[in-house]
Amino acid sequence: MSVKASISLTEAQEAYARSLVAEGRYASLSAVLQQGLELLRNQSETSDALRALLAERQAGGFVTPQEGRAGTQEMIARKRAERGL
């Protein structure tokens, strides 16, 4: 469902949007703005998801360098054994 809304653009923004329509990249000014809003929404959702992941990681425990090295060595040994090396 479409909703009509009145918006204000700078002259440069309008010129750019009209050039995208003139080049055939979009069917209308509305299509340009709709795509821009979708990109902003996707960017916002991605940023929110990243912030949530970072908060989750910060709240969890940290691995010491020694634990990291030991885990890496165990993984290497396991992969070598799987491959018969």
N, C-alpha and C positions, 0 to 999 in steps of 0.2 A: 504494500500500500504506500503510495506516495503522499507526501504532505507538502504543500506549498509554503515557502518561507522567504522572507525578504532578508537579504544579507548585504553587507557592504564589503567591497574589495578595493584595494588600492588600484591606481591606474596600471601599475606594473603587473599586479596579479591578474587583473582582467585581461590585459594584453596577452599574457602568457597563456591563460586558459583559452582565450579565443584562438591563439595560434595552434594549440593542441587540437582544437576542433577543426580548424582550417586544414591542418595536415592530415586529417582523417583518423587521428589516433583515438578520438572520442566522438560520439555522435552529437553531444550537446554540452553546454556549460554545466548543466546539472550532472551529467555523467562524469565530468572532470571533478567536480566537487564531491560527488558520491565516492569516487575512487580515492580521493584524498582523505576523506573521513574514514574509509575502510582501512587505509594504510595506517592512519593515526591510531585507530582502534586496535589493529593487530600489533603495532609497536607498543602500545600501552599494555596489552595483555602479555606480550613477551617480557616486557620489563617487570611487570608484576610477578610473573612466574619465576623470573631470575631472582628477584628480591626474596621471594618465598624460599627458593632453593638455598640461597646464601644464608638466610636466617636459620633454616633447618640444619645446614652444615655447621654454622657457628654454634648452635645449641648442642650439637653432638660432641662426642669425644674426639680428641686429636691424637694422631699417631705420632709417636716419637720417631726421630730419625732411625734409631736402632730397630724399632718395630717395622718401620717401612722397609729397611734393608733386609730384615729377616723375611718379611712377607714376599719381597721381590725374589729373594734366593729360593724360597719354597716354590714359588710359581715357576721359576726357571727350571728347577729340578723336576717338578711335576711334568712340565711340557717336554723336557728332554726324555723322561721316562716314557711318556706317551708315544714319542717318536722313535724310541729305541736307541737313543744316542748316549 
